[in-house]
């Protein structure tokens, strides 16, 4: 995914629970990793769709390590 400045972003985490994506976003911010949550859930039926968490490409390795750690502690 490209932003308006032409920077490349990659998805690091996807979940059907928006709150989990927001918690991981806070964890990444503590590590000075800029991230954005894109909510692709249906507004009428929250069981459909996912919340996706994206980070800039230069942060992908560290972010994936933190996401893996986060997944094992849920």
N, CA, C, O and CB atoms as a CASP TS submission, in Angstrom:
PFRMAT TS
TARGET T0000
AUTHOR 0000-0000-0000
METHOD Language model
MODEL 1
PARENT N/A
ATOM      1  N   UNK     1       0.843  -1.167   0.000  1.00  0.00           N
ATOM      2  CA  UNK     1       0.000   0.000   0.000  1.00  0.00           C
ATOM      3  C   UNK     1       0.895   1.239   0.000  1.00  0.00           C
ATOM      4  O   UNK     1       1.854   1.322   0.767  1.00  0.00           O
ATOM      5  CB  UNK     1      -0.963  -0.007   1.217  1.00  0.00           C
ATOM      6  N   UNK     2       0.578   2.184  -0.852  1.00  0.00           N
ATOM      7  CA  UNK     2       1.329   3.436  -0.912  1.00  0.00           C
ATOM      8  C   UNK     2       0.502   4.550  -0.272  1.00  0.00           C
ATOM      9  O   UNK     2      -0.712   4.622  -0.459  1.00  0.00           O
ATOM     10  CB  UNK     2       1.696   3.796  -2.382  1.00  0.00           C
ATOM     11  N   UNK     3       1.184   5.426   0.491  1.00  0.00           N
ATOM     12  CA  UNK     3       0.477   6.583   1.033  1.00  0.00           C
ATOM     13  C   UNK     3       0.588   7.740   0.040  1.00  0.00           C
ATOM     14  O   UNK     3       1.175   7.591  -1.032  1.00  0.00           O
ATOM     15  CB  UNK     3       1.050   6.987   2.429  1.00  0.00           C
ATOM     16  N   UNK     4       0.027   8.883   0.398  1.00  0.00           N
ATOM     17  CA  UNK     4       0.014  10.023  -0.535  1.00  0.00           C
ATOM     18  C   UNK     4       1.401  10.586  -0.797  1.00  0.00           C
ATOM     19  O   UNK     4       1.592  11.318  -1.769  1.00  0.00           O
ATOM     20  CB  UNK     4      -0.875  11.122   0.002  1.00  0.00           C
ATOM     21  N   UNK     5       2.386  10.255   0.060  1.00  0.00           N
ATOM     22  CA  UNK     5       3.766  10.701  -0.138  1.00  0.00           C
ATOM     23  C   UNK     5       4.602   9.682  -0.897  1.00  0.00           C
ATOM     24  O   UNK     5       5.801   9.881  -1.095  1.00  0.00           O
ATOM     25  CB  UNK     5       4.414  10.992   1.196  1.00  0.00           C
ATOM     26  N   UNK     6       3.976   8.599  -1.320  1.00  0.00           N
ATOM     27  CA  UNK     6       4.672   7.563  -2.068  1.00  0.00           C
ATOM     28  C   UNK     6       5.430   6.563  -1.211  1.00  0.00           C
ATOM     29  O   UNK     6       6.200   5.755  -1.731  1.00  0.00           O
ATOM     30  CB  UNK     6       5.610   8.194  -3.007  1.00  0.00           C
ATOM     31  N   UNK     7       5.214   6.613   0.118  1.00  0.00           N
ATOM     32  CA  UNK     7       5.887   5.652   0.999  1.00  0.00           C
ATOM     33  C   UNK     7       5.125   4.336   1.012  1.00  0.00           C
ATOM     34  O   UNK     7       3.894   4.314   0.992  1.00  0.00           O
ATOM     35  CB  UNK     7       6.013   6.214   2.434  1.00  0.00           C
ATOM     36  N   UNK     8       5.871   3.245   1.044  1.00  0.00           N
ATOM     37  CA  UNK     8       5.290   1.909   1.031  1.00  0.00           C
ATOM     38  C   UNK     8       4.967   1.463   2.457  1.00  0.00           C
ATOM     39  O   UNK     8       5.798   1.599   3.355  1.00  0.00           O
ATOM     40  CB  UNK     8       6.247   0.906   0.353  1.00  0.00           C
ATOM     41  N   UNK     9       3.768   0.935   2.662  1.00  0.00           N
ATOM     42  CA  UNK     9       3.322   0.389   3.944  1.00  0.00           C
ATOM     43  C   UNK     9       2.962  -1.073   3.726  1.00  0.00           C
ATOM     44  O   UNK     9       2.480  -1.455   2.659  1.00  0.00           O
ATOM     45  CB  UNK     9       2.102   1.196   4.525  1.00  0.00           C
ATOM     46  N   UNK    10       3.203  -1.893   4.758  1.00  0.00           N
ATOM     47  CA  UNK    10       2.879  -3.317   4.669  1.00  0.00           C
ATOM     48  C   UNK    10       2.024  -3.732   5.848  1.00  0.00           C
ATOM     49  O   UNK    10       2.176  -3.225   6.960  1.00  0.00           O
ATOM     50  CB  UNK    10       4.157  -4.168   4.610  1.00  0.00           C
ATOM     51  N   UNK    11       1.111  -4.678   5.580  1.00  0.00           N
ATOM     52  CA  UNK    11       0.271  -5.187   6.650  1.00  0.00           C
ATOM     53  C   UNK    11       1.096  -6.104   7.547  1.00  0.00           C
ATOM     54  O   UNK    11       1.798  -6.995   7.067  1.00  0.00           O
ATOM     55  CB  UNK    11      -0.958  -5.934   6.080  1.00  0.00           C
ATOM     56  N   UNK    12       1.003  -5.875   8.842  1.00  0.00           N
ATOM     57  CA  UNK    12       1.758  -6.666   9.798  1.00  0.00           C
ATOM     58  C   UNK    12       0.839  -7.531  10.665  1.00  0.00           C
ATOM     59  O   UNK    12       1.288  -8.489  11.293  1.00  0.00           O
ATOM     60  CB  UNK    12       2.602  -5.754  10.675  1.00  0.00           C
ATOM     61  N   UNK    13      -0.450  -7.183  10.694  1.00  0.00           N
ATOM     62  CA  UNK    13      -1.375  -7.885  11.574  1.00  0.00           C
ATOM     63  C   UNK    13      -2.788  -7.715  11.039  1.00  0.00           C
ATOM     64  O   UNK    13      -3.148  -6.657  10.523  1.00  0.00           O
ATOM     65  CB  UNK    13      -1.268  -7.363  13.032  1.00  0.00           C
ATOM     66  N   UNK    14      -3.586  -8.772  11.168  1.00  0.00           N
ATOM     67  CA  UNK    14      -4.979  -8.733  10.746  1.00  0.00           C
ATOM     68  C   UNK    14      -5.806  -9.525  11.754  1.00  0.00           C
ATOM     69  O   UNK    14      -5.394 -10.597  12.198  1.00  0.00           O
ATOM     70  CB  UNK    14      -5.150  -9.304   9.301  1.00  0.00           C
ATOM     71  N   UNK    15      -6.968  -8.996  12.113  1.00  0.00           N
ATOM     72  CA  UNK    15      -7.816  -9.645  13.105  1.00  0.00           C
ATOM     73  C   UNK    15      -9.270  -9.266  12.877  1.00  0.00           C
ATOM     74  O   UNK    15      -9.564  -8.250  12.248  1.00  0.00           O
ATOM     75  CB  UNK    15      -7.380  -9.264  14.529  1.00  0.00           C
ATOM     76  N   UNK    16     -10.174 -10.082  13.388  1.00  0.00           N
ATOM     77  CA  UNK    16     -11.583  -9.716  13.300  1.00  0.00           C
ATOM     78  C   UNK    16     -12.037  -8.960  14.549  1.00  0.00           C
ATOM     79  O   UNK    16     -13.219  -8.649  14.693  1.00  0.00           O
ATOM     80  CB  UNK    16     -12.443 -10.965  13.099  1.00  0.00           C
ATOM     81  N   UNK    17     -11.094  -8.662  15.453  1.00  0.00           N
ATOM     82  CA  UNK    17     -11.382  -7.894  16.667  1.00  0.00           C
ATOM     83  C   UNK    17     -10.619  -6.568  16.600  1.00  0.00           C
ATOM     84  O   UNK    17      -9.399  -6.529  16.763  1.00  0.00           O
ATOM     85  CB  UNK    17     -10.990  -8.703  17.958  1.00  0.00           C
ATOM     86  N   UNK    18     -11.351  -5.501  16.361  1.00  0.00           N
ATOM     87  CA  UNK    18     -10.733  -4.186  16.209  1.00  0.00           C
ATOM     88  C   UNK    18      -9.891  -3.815  17.425  1.00  0.00           C
ATOM     89  O   UNK    18      -8.827  -3.213  17.281  1.00  0.00           O
ATOM     90  CB  UNK    18     -11.804  -3.126  15.977  1.00  0.00           C
ATOM     91  N   UNK    19     -10.357  -4.170  18.620  1.00  0.00           N
ATOM     92  CA  UNK    19      -9.615  -3.800  19.827  1.00  0.00           C
ATOM     93  C   UNK    19      -8.226  -4.426  19.866  1.00  0.00           C
ATOM     94  O   UNK    19      -7.299  -3.816  20.397  1.00  0.00           O
ATOM     95  CB  UNK    19     -10.393  -4.210  21.062  1.00  0.00           C
ATOM     96  N   UNK    20      -8.057  -5.640  19.311  1.00  0.00           N
ATOM     97  CA  UNK    20      -6.739  -6.273  19.292  1.00  0.00           C
ATOM     98  C   UNK    20      -5.771  -5.485  18.409  1.00  0.00           C
ATOM     99  O   UNK    20      -4.603  -5.314  18.755  1.00  0.00           O
ATOM    100  CB  UNK    20      -6.848  -7.727  18.797  1.00  0.00           C
ATOM    101  N   UNK    21      -6.262  -5.013  17.281  1.00  0.00           N
ATOM    102  CA  UNK    21      -5.426  -4.208  16.390  1.00  0.00           C
ATOM    103  C   UNK    21      -5.029  -2.903  17.078  1.00  0.00           C
ATOM    104  O   UNK    21      -3.894  -2.447  16.938  1.00  0.00           O
ATOM    105  CB  UNK    21      -6.165  -3.915  15.061  1.00  0.00           C
ATOM    106  N   UNK    22      -5.960  -2.302  17.822  1.00  0.00           N
ATOM    107  CA  UNK    22      -5.663  -1.053  18.524  1.00  0.00           C
ATOM    108  C   UNK    22      -4.656  -1.275  19.659  1.00  0.00           C
ATOM    109  O   UNK    22      -3.805  -0.420  19.905  1.00  0.00           O
ATOM    110  CB  UNK    22      -6.956  -0.440  19.081  1.00  0.00           C
ATOM    111  N   UNK    23      -4.747  -2.403  20.342  1.00  0.00           N
ATOM    112  CA  UNK    23      -3.780  -2.708  21.407  1.00  0.00           C
ATOM    113  C   UNK    23      -2.389  -2.882  20.810  1.00  0.00           C
ATOM    114  O   UNK    23      -1.418  -2.331  21.328  1.00  0.00           O
ATOM    115  CB  UNK    23      -4.197  -3.986  22.185  1.00  0.00           C
ATOM    116  N   UNK    24      -2.286  -3.643  19.727  1.00  0.00           N
ATOM    117  CA  UNK    24      -0.983  -3.827  19.086  1.00  0.00           C
ATOM    118  C   UNK    24      -0.452  -2.507  18.548  1.00  0.00           C
ATOM    119  O   UNK    24       0.754  -2.266  18.595  1.00  0.00           O
ATOM    120  CB  UNK    24      -1.081  -4.856  17.951  1.00  0.00           C
ATOM    121  N   UNK    25      -1.319  -1.655  18.044  1.00  0.00           N
ATOM    122  CA  UNK    25      -0.899  -0.329  17.581  1.00  0.00           C
ATOM    123  C   UNK    25      -0.253   0.450  18.725  1.00  0.00           C
ATOM    124  O   UNK    25       0.758   1.123  18.520  1.00  0.00           O
ATOM    125  CB  UNK    25      -2.104   0.456  17.008  1.00  0.00           C
ATOM    126  N   UNK    26      -0.825   0.366  19.924  1.00  0.00           N
ATOM    127  CA  UNK    26      -0.252   1.038  21.091  1.00  0.00           C
ATOM    128  C   UNK    26       1.109   0.448  21.454  1.00  0.00           C
ATOM    129  O   UNK    26       2.026   1.178  21.830  1.00  0.00           O
ATOM    130  CB  UNK    26      -1.206   0.934  22.288  1.00  0.00           C
ATOM    131  N   UNK    27       1.238  -0.873  21.341  1.00  0.00           N
ATOM    132  CA  UNK    27       2.523  -1.541  21.614  1.00  0.00           C
ATOM    133  C   UNK    27       3.576  -1.039  20.633  1.00  0.00           C
ATOM    134  O   UNK    27       4.704  -0.742  21.027  1.00  0.00           O
ATOM    135  CB  UNK    27       2.381  -3.093  21.515  1.00  0.00           C
ATOM    136  N   UNK    28       3.214  -0.944  19.367  1.00  0.00           N
ATOM    137  CA  UNK    28       4.153  -0.465  18.352  1.00  0.00           C
ATOM    138  C   UNK    28       4.545   0.990  18.609  1.00  0.00           C
ATOM    139  O   UNK    28       5.705   1.362  18.435  1.00  0.00           O
ATOM    140  CB  UNK    28       3.542  -0.607  16.950  1.00  0.00           C
ATOM    141  N   UNK    29       3.588   1.804  19.018  1.00  0.00           N
ATOM    142  CA  UNK    29       3.891   3.208  19.311  1.00  0.00           C
ATOM    143  C   UNK    29       4.890   3.336  20.461  1.00  0.00           C
ATOM    144  O   UNK    29       5.727   4.239  20.459  1.00  0.00           O
ATOM    145  CB  UNK    29       2.604   3.969  19.649  1.00  0.00           C
ATOM    146  N   UNK    30       4.806   2.436  21.443  1.00  0.00           N
ATOM    147  CA  UNK    30       5.774   2.435  22.546  1.00  0.00           C
ATOM    148  C   UNK    30       7.188   2.161  22.044  1.00  0.00           C
ATOM    149  O   UNK    30       8.169   2.567  22.668  1.00  0.00           O
ATOM    150  CB  UNK    30       5.383   1.390  23.599  1.00  0.00           C
ATOM    151  N   UNK    31       7.282   1.474  20.921  1.00  0.00           N
ATOM    152  CA  UNK    31       8.577   1.167  20.298  1.00  0.00           C
ATOM    153  C   UNK    31       8.921   2.168  19.205  1.00  0.00           C
ATOM    154  O   UNK    31       9.837   1.935  18.416  1.00  0.00           O
ATOM    155  CB  UNK    31       8.566  -0.249  19.718  1.00  0.00           C
ATOM    156  N   UNK    32       8.198   3.276  19.151  1.00  0.00           N
ATOM    157  CA  UNK    32       8.406   4.331  18.153  1.00  0.00           C
ATOM    158  C   UNK    32       8.201   3.855  16.718  1.00  0.00           C
ATOM    159  O   UNK    32       8.895   4.296  15.802  1.00  0.00           O
ATOM    160  CB  UNK    32       9.796   4.895  18.294  1.00  0.00           C
ATOM    161  N   UNK    33       7.250   2.961  16.535  1.00  0.00           N
ATOM    162  CA  UNK    33       6.890   2.485  15.207  1.00  0.00           C
ATOM    163  C   UNK    33       5.539   3.090  14.853  1.00  0.00           C
ATOM    164  O   UNK    33       4.540   2.858  15.534  1.00  0.00           O
ATOM    165  CB  UNK    33       6.850   0.915  15.145  1.00  0.00           C
ATOM    166  N   UNK    34       5.525   3.866  13.783  1.00  0.00           N
ATOM    167  CA  UNK    34       4.283   4.476  13.321  1.00  0.00           C
ATOM    168  C   UNK    34       3.440   3.405  12.634  1.00  0.00           C
ATOM    169  O   UNK    34       3.939   2.653  11.797  1.00  0.00           O
ATOM    170  CB  UNK    34       4.565   5.672  12.353  1.00  0.00           C
ATOM    171  N   UNK    35       2.167   3.342  12.994  1.00  0.00           N
ATOM    172  CA  UNK    35       1.283   2.349  12.396  1.00  0.00           C
ATOM    173  C   UNK    35      -0.095   2.952  12.200  1.00  0.00           C
ATOM    174  O   UNK    35      -0.429   3.989  12.773  1.00  0.00           O
ATOM    175  CB  UNK    35       1.202   1.079  13.271  1.00  0.00           C
ATOM    176  N   UNK    36      -0.883   2.282  11.380  1.00  0.00           N
ATOM    177  CA  UNK    36      -2.249   2.722  11.114  1.00  0.00           C
ATOM    178  C   UNK    36      -3.152   1.499  11.039  1.00  0.00           C
ATOM    179  O   UNK    36      -2.796   0.478  10.452  1.00  0.00           O
ATOM    180  CB  UNK    36      -2.327   3.553   9.796  1.00  0.00           C
ATOM    181  N   UNK    37      -4.336   1.626  11.650  1.00  0.00           N
ATOM    182  CA  UNK    37      -5.335   0.559  11.593  1.00  0.00           C
ATOM    183  C   UNK    37      -6.352   0.923  10.526  1.00  0.00           C
ATOM    184  O   UNK    37      -6.893   2.029  10.515  1.00  0.00           O
ATOM    185  CB  UNK    37      -6.029   0.346  12.982  1.00  0.00           C
ATOM    186  N   UNK    38      -6.604  -0.019   9.629  1.00  0.00           N
ATOM    187  CA  UNK    38      -7.655   0.156   8.631  1.00  0.00           C
ATOM    188  C   UNK    38      -8.749  -0.851   8.961  1.00  0.00           C
ATOM    189  O   UNK    38      -8.546  -2.064   8.915  1.00  0.00           O
ATOM    190  CB  UNK    38      -7.108  -0.040   7.156  1.00  0.00           C
ATOM    191  N   UNK    39      -9.913  -0.308   9.296  1.00  0.00           N
ATOM    192  CA  UNK    39     -11.046  -1.138   9.693  1.00  0.00           C
ATOM    193  C   UNK    39     -11.854  -1.507   8.451  1.00  0.00           C
ATOM    194  O   UNK    39     -12.508  -0.657   7.848  1.00  0.00           O
ATOM    195  CB  UNK    39     -11.938  -0.405  10.737  1.00  0.00           C
ATOM    196  N   UNK    40     -11.800  -2.771   8.083  1.00  0.00           N
ATOM    197  CA  UNK    40     -12.531  -3.256   6.916  1.00  0.00           C
ATOM    198  C   UNK    40     -13.731  -4.097   7.331  1.00  0.00           C
ATOM    199  O   UNK    40     -14.260  -4.878   6.540  1.00  0.00           O
ATOM    200  CB  UNK    40     -11.608  -4.070   6.009  1.00  0.00           C
ATOM    201  N   UNK    41     -14.155  -3.927   8.585  1.00  0.00           N
ATOM    202  CA  UNK    41     -15.312  -4.667   9.073  1.00  0.00           C
ATOM    203  C   UNK    41     -16.594  -4.027   8.559  1.00  0.00           C
ATOM    204  O   UNK    41     -16.680  -2.808   8.411  1.00  0.00           O
ATOM    205  CB  UNK    41     -15.315  -4.723  10.612  1.00  0.00           C
ATOM    206  N   UNK    42     -17.578  -4.858   8.293  1.00  0.00           N
ATOM    207  CA  UNK    42     -18.895  -4.378   7.900  1.00  0.00           C
ATOM    208  C   UNK    42     -19.523  -3.664   9.090  1.00  0.00           C
ATOM    209  O   UNK    42     -19.508  -4.194  10.202  1.00  0.00           O
ATOM    210  CB  UNK    42     -19.799  -5.548   7.406  1.00  0.00           C
ATOM    211  N   UNK    43     -20.065  -2.496   8.882  1.00  0.00           N
ATOM    212  CA  UNK    43     -20.616  -1.721  10.001  1.00  0.00           C
ATOM    213  C   UNK    43     -21.889  -2.336  10.569  1.00  0.00           C
ATOM    214  O   UNK    43     -22.234  -2.076  11.721  1.00  0.00           O
ATOM    215  CB  UNK    43     -20.898  -0.301   9.558  1.00  0.00           C
ATOM    216  N   UNK    44     -22.582  -3.134   9.794  1.00  0.00           N
ATOM    217  CA  UNK    44     -23.814  -3.770  10.275  1.00  0.00           C
ATOM    218  C   UNK    44     -23.562  -5.143  10.884  1.00  0.00           C
ATOM    219  O   UNK    44     -24.230  -5.541  11.838  1.00  0.00           O
ATOM    220  CB  UNK    44     -24.809  -3.897   9.139  1.00  0.00           C
ATOM    221  N   UNK    45     -22.592  -5.863  10.325  1.00  0.00           N
ATOM    222  CA  UNK    45     -22.298  -7.224  10.768  1.00  0.00           C
ATOM    223  C   UNK    45     -20.814  -7.319  11.079  1.00  0.00           C
ATOM    224  O   UNK    45     -20.008  -7.597  10.192  1.00  0.00           O
ATOM    225  CB  UNK    45     -22.711  -8.274   9.689  1.00  0.00           C
ATOM    226  N   UNK    46     -20.449  -7.090  12.335  1.00  0.00           N
ATOM    227  CA  UNK    46     -19.030  -7.049  12.703  1.00  0.00           C
ATOM    228  C   UNK    46     -18.322  -8.382  12.525  1.00  0.00           C
ATOM    229  O   UNK    46     -17.095  -8.446  12.602  1.00  0.00           O
ATOM    230  CB  UNK    46     -18.890  -6.603  14.128  1.00  0.00           C
ATOM    231  N   UNK    47     -19.073  -9.439  12.289  1.00  0.00           N
ATOM    232  CA  UNK    47     -18.452 -10.743  12.055  1.00  0.00           C
ATOM    233  C   UNK    47     -17.814 -10.819  10.665  1.00  0.00           C
ATOM    234  O   UNK    47     -17.035 -11.731  10.386  1.00  0.00           O
ATOM    235  CB  UNK    47     -19.491 -11.858  12.216  1.00  0.00           C
ATOM    236  N   UNK    48     -18.142  -9.868   9.804  1.00  0.00           N
ATOM    237  CA  UNK    48     -17.603  -9.863   8.450  1.00  0.00           C
ATOM    238  C   UNK    48     -16.515  -8.804   8.332  1.00  0.00           C
ATOM    239  O   UNK    48     -16.702  -7.657   8.739  1.00  0.00           O
ATOM    240  CB  UNK    48     -18.720  -9.611   7.416  1.00  0.00           C
ATOM    241  N   UNK    49     -15.392  -9.196   7.778  1.00  0.00           N
ATOM    242  CA  UNK    49     -14.298  -8.262   7.552  1.00  0.00           C
ATOM    243  C   UNK    49     -13.284  -8.283   8.685  1.00  0.00           C
ATOM    244  O   UNK    49     -13.481  -8.937   9.709  1.00  0.00           O
ATOM    245  CB  UNK    49     -14.839  -6.866   7.377  1.00  0.00           C
ATOM    246  N   UNK    50     -12.218  -7.568   8.481  1.00  0.00           N
ATOM    247  CA  UNK    50     -11.128  -7.556   9.449  1.00  0.00           C
ATOM    248  C   UNK    50     -10.574  -6.157   9.647  1.00  0.00           C
ATOM    249  O   UNK    50     -10.773  -5.259   8.828  1.00  0.00           O
ATOM    250  CB  UNK    50     -10.020  -8.493   9.007  1.00  0.00           C
ATOM    251  N   UNK    51      -9.880  -6.004  10.749  1.00  0.00           N
ATOM    252  CA  UNK    51      -9.106  -4.792  11.009  1.00  0.00           C
ATOM    253  C   UNK    51      -7.660  -5.132  10.669  1.00  0.00           C
ATOM    254  O   UNK    51      -7.124  -6.132  11.146  1.00  0.00           O
ATOM    255  CB  UNK    51      -9.259  -4.293  12.515  1.00  0.00           C
ATOM    256  N   UNK    52      -7.038  -4.306   9.851  1.00  0.00           N
ATOM    257  CA  UNK    52      -5.669  -4.553   9.412  1.00  0.00           C
ATOM    258  C   UNK    52      -4.750  -3.463   9.952  1.00  0.00           C
ATOM    259  O   UNK    52      -5.098  -2.283   9.960  1.00  0.00           O
ATOM    260  CB  UNK    52      -5.590  -4.616   7.870  1.00  0.00           C
ATOM    261  N   UNK    53      -3.583  -3.879  10.399  1.00  0.00           N
ATOM    262  CA  UNK    53      -2.597  -2.953  10.954  1.00  0.00           C
ATOM    263  C   UNK    53      -1.417  -2.874   9.997  1.00  0.00           C
ATOM    264  O   UNK    53      -0.815  -3.891   9.654  1.00  0.00           O
ATOM    265  CB  UNK    53      -2.134  -3.401  12.377  1.00  0.00           C
ATOM    266  N   UNK    54      -1.092  -1.659   9.569  1.00  0.00           N
ATOM    267  CA  UNK    54      -0.018  -1.427   8.608  1.00  0.00           C
ATOM    268  C   UNK    54       1.110  -0.623   9.247  1.00  0.00           C
ATOM    269  O   UNK    54       0.872   0.234  10.099  1.00  0.00           O
ATOM    270  CB  UNK    54      -0.554  -0.699   7.366  1.00  0.00           C
ATOM    271  N   UNK    55       2.347  -0.912   8.821  1.00  0.00           N
ATOM    272  CA  UNK    55       3.525  -0.148   9.237  1.00  0.00           C
ATOM    273  C   UNK    55       4.349   0.179   7.998  1.00  0.00           C
ATOM    274  O   UNK    55       4.185  -0.442   6.948  1.00  0.00           O
ATOM    275  CB  UNK    55       4.380  -0.940  10.285  1.00  0.00           C
ATOM    276  N   UNK    56       5.232   1.157   8.133  1.00  0.00           N
ATOM    277  CA  UNK    56       6.132   1.495   7.026  1.00  0.00           C
ATOM    278  C   UNK    56       7.109   0.343   6.803  1.00  0.00           C
ATOM    279  O   UNK    56       7.449  -0.386   7.735  1.00  0.00           O
ATOM    280  CB  UNK    56       6.903   2.823   7.313  1.00  0.00           C
ATOM    281  N   UNK    57       7.545   0.193   5.585  1.00  0.00           N
ATOM    282  CA  UNK    57       8.412  -0.927   5.211  1.00  0.00           C
ATOM    283  C   UNK    57       9.676  -1.013   6.051  1.00  0.00           C
ATOM    284  O   UNK    57      10.131  -2.110   6.372  1.00  0.00           O
ATOM    285  CB  UNK    57       8.788  -0.816   3.763  1.00  0.00           C
ATOM    286  N   UNK    58      10.251   0.135   6.412  1.00  0.00           N
ATOM    287  CA  UNK    58      11.506   0.097   7.175  1.00  0.00           C
ATOM    288  C   UNK    58      11.306  -0.460   8.588  1.00  0.00           C
ATOM    289  O   UNK    58      12.278  -0.823   9.252  1.00  0.00           O
ATOM    290  CB  UNK    58      12.110   1.500   7.255  1.00  0.00           C
ATOM    291  N   UNK    59      10.064  -0.528   9.047  1.00  0.00           N
ATOM    292  CA  UNK    59       9.777  -1.031  10.392  1.00  0.00           C
ATOM    293  C   UNK    59       9.189  -2.440  10.395  1.00  0.00           C
ATOM    294  O   UNK    59       8.857  -2.968  11.456  1.00  0.00           O
ATOM    295  CB  UNK    59       8.830  -0.095  11.091  1.00  0.00           C
ATOM    296  N   UNK    60       9.060  -3.046   9.228  1.00  0.00           N
ATOM    297  CA  UNK    60       8.315  -4.302   9.124  1.00  0.00           C
ATOM    298  C   UNK    60       8.912  -5.433   9.961  1.00  0.00           C
ATOM    299  O   UNK    60       8.163  -6.171  10.600  1.00  0.00           O
ATOM    300  CB  UNK    60       8.249  -4.730   7.684  1.00  0.00           C
ATOM    301  N   UNK    61      10.223  -5.590   9.978  1.00  0.00           N
ATOM    302  CA  UNK    61      10.824  -6.707  10.708  1.00  0.00           C
ATOM    303  C   UNK    61      10.584  -6.593  12.210  1.00  0.00           C
ATOM    304  O   UNK    61      10.154  -7.552  12.851  1.00  0.00           O
ATOM    305  CB  UNK    61      12.322  -6.775  10.427  1.00  0.00           C
ATOM    306  N   UNK    62      10.859  -5.435  12.759  1.00  0.00           N
ATOM    307  CA  UNK    62      10.649  -5.222  14.195  1.00  0.00           C
ATOM    308  C   UNK    62       9.160  -5.339  14.534  1.00  0.00           C
ATOM    309  O   UNK    62       8.803  -5.922  15.558  1.00  0.00           O
ATOM    310  CB  UNK    62      11.194  -3.833  14.627  1.00  0.00           C
ATOM    311  N   UNK    63       8.302  -4.795  13.691  1.00  0.00           N
ATOM    312  CA  UNK    63       6.860  -4.848  13.928  1.00  0.00           C
ATOM    313  C   UNK    63       6.349  -6.288  13.889  1.00  0.00           C
ATOM    314  O   UNK    63       5.502  -6.663  14.700  1.00  0.00           O
ATOM    315  CB  UNK    63       6.117  -3.996  12.889  1.00  0.00           C
ATOM    316  N   UNK    64       6.853  -7.096  12.957  1.00  0.00           N
ATOM    317  CA  UNK    64       6.423  -8.497  12.879  1.00  0.00           C
ATOM    318  C   UNK    64       6.862  -9.274  14.117  1.00  0.00           C
ATOM    319  O   UNK    64       6.127 -10.132  14.606  1.00  0.00           O
ATOM    320  CB  UNK    64       6.987  -9.164  11.613  1.00  0.00           C
ATOM    321  N   UNK    65       8.052  -8.977  14.623  1.00  0.00           N
ATOM    322  CA  UNK    65       8.510  -9.629  15.852  1.00  0.00           C
ATOM    323  C   UNK    65       7.580  -9.290  17.008  1.00  0.00           C
ATOM    324  O   UNK    65       7.197 -10.172  17.777  1.00  0.00           O
ATOM    325  CB  UNK    65       9.955  -9.210  16.188  1.00  0.00           C
ATOM    326  N   UNK    66       7.216  -8.024  17.136  1.00  0.00           N
ATOM    327  CA  UNK    66       6.319  -7.601  18.203  1.00  0.00           C
ATOM    328  C   UNK    66       4.925  -8.190  18.014  1.00  0.00           C
ATOM    329  O   UNK    66       4.279  -8.565  18.993  1.00  0.00           O
ATOM    330  CB  UNK    66       6.242  -6.076  18.258  1.00  0.00           C
ATOM    331  N   UNK    67       4.454  -8.278  16.775  1.00  0.00           N
ATOM    332  CA  UNK    67       3.137  -8.858  16.501  1.00  0.00           C
ATOM    333  C   UNK    67       3.112 -10.336  16.857  1.00  0.00           C
ATOM    334  O   UNK    67       2.126 -10.825  17.409  1.00  0.00           O
ATOM    335  CB  UNK    67       2.759  -8.667  15.028  1.00  0.00           C
ATOM    336  N   UNK    68       4.186 -11.048  16.546  1.00  0.00           N
ATOM    337  CA  UNK    68       4.270 -12.465  16.897  1.00  0.00           C
ATOM    338  C   UNK    68       4.253 -12.643  18.408  1.00  0.00           C
ATOM    339  O   UNK    68       3.561 -13.517  18.930  1.00  0.00           O
ATOM    340  CB  UNK    68       5.539 -13.097  16.302  1.00  0.00           C
ATOM    341  N   UNK    69       5.008 -11.819  19.100  1.00  0.00           N
ATOM    342  CA  UNK    69       5.028 -11.850  20.557  1.00  0.00           C
ATOM    343  C   UNK    69       3.635 -11.539  21.114  1.00  0.00           C
ATOM    344  O   UNK    69       3.181 -12.189  22.056  1.00  0.00           O
ATOM    345  CB  UNK    69       6.066 -10.847  21.106  1.00  0.00           C
ATOM    346  N   UNK    70       2.964 -10.555  20.536  1.00  0.00           N
ATOM    347  CA  UNK    70       1.621 -10.164  20.945  1.00  0.00           C
ATOM    348  C   UNK    70       0.644 -11.320  20.761  1.00  0.00           C
ATOM    349  O   UNK    70      -0.175 -11.588  21.639  1.00  0.00           O
ATOM    350  CB  UNK    70       1.153  -8.940  20.150  1.00  0.00           C
ATOM    351  N   UNK    71       0.730 -12.010  19.613  1.00  0.00           N
ATOM    352  CA  UNK    71      -0.163 -13.140  19.314  1.00  0.00           C
ATOM    353  C   UNK    71      -0.005 -14.282  20.307  1.00  0.00           C
ATOM    354  O   UNK    71      -0.983 -14.951  20.641  1.00  0.00           O
ATOM    355  CB  UNK    71       0.098 -13.653  17.909  1.00  0.00           C
ATOM    356  N   UNK    72       1.196 -14.509  20.774  1.00  0.00           N
ATOM    357  CA  UNK    72       1.424 -15.634  21.686  1.00  0.00           C
ATOM    358  C   UNK    72       0.995 -15.307  23.117  1.00  0.00           C
ATOM    359  O   UNK    72       0.854 -16.212  23.940  1.00  0.00           O
ATOM    360  CB  UNK    72       2.898 -16.033  21.669  1.00  0.00           C
ATOM    361  N   UNK    73       0.786 -14.033  23.418  1.00  0.00           N
ATOM    362  CA  UNK    73       0.386 -13.628  24.775  1.00  0.00           C
ATOM    363  C   UNK    73      -1.076 -13.255  24.912  1.00  0.00           C
ATOM    364  O   UNK    73      -1.503 -12.829  25.985  1.00  0.00           O
ATOM    365  CB  UNK    73       1.212 -12.477  25.214  1.00  0.00           C
ATOM    366  N   UNK    74      -1.864 -13.405  23.836  1.00  0.00           N
ATOM    367  CA  UNK    74      -3.278 -13.017  23.950  1.00  0.00           C
ATOM    368  C   UNK    74      -4.043 -13.999  24.798  1.00  0.00           C
ATOM    369  O   UNK    74      -5.245 -13.832  25.002  1.00  0.00           O
ATOM    370  CB  UNK    74      -3.924 -12.914  22.574  1.00  0.00           C
TER
END
